[in-house]
Amino acid sequence: MEAGRPTPPAAPPPVSIPSWCAGSADRTDRLDLAVEDRDTGASLGELALSRIDPPNANGSFRIALVPDATGRGIGSEATRLLLGYAFDRVGLHRVQLEVFDYNPRARRAYEKCGFEVEGRMREALFWDGAWHDVFVMAALRSRRPGGAGRGHGAKTPAGPRPSLSDSPR
């Protein structure tokens, strides 16, 4: 999800941050991170690598920043760091996201971080009284500068893949 996307009608009850963190610490299918101001420690937003699918070496990405944090390169830096972690530490080959047509600034930022548009879901979101298209974008390890092989036709290494639980926290 990105900033501005409507909340589903059957949203679960609110959970405190400490209880969310305690319940998420041992999950291997996702990584949730806070974005903080280096100088003040103030919360600037959050990002997540979720739906991690080890057999297919892919996962989904989302980021949401407070309005004051945009336009400063913070989101791009956080996105690049998370992609590096996803490819180099978790061993993913592909990370995907969705971005709405009314957010061209985010789409350009994702492209600068290595995401490419793979498709368009026409009128897939009804928001603020109008239908909007949703772009599906993905970044591939093999398309990164210095990215490891695993391109078309490449075989996946035998044996278990690394997971979030294999990495230091």
Secondary structure by P-SEA (a helix, b strand, c coil): ccccccccccccccccaaaaaaaacccccbbbbbbbccccccccccccccccccccccbbbbbbbcccccccaaaaaaaaaaaaaacccccccccccccccccaaaaaaaaaabbbbccccccccccccbbbbbbbbbccccccccccccccccccccccccccccccc
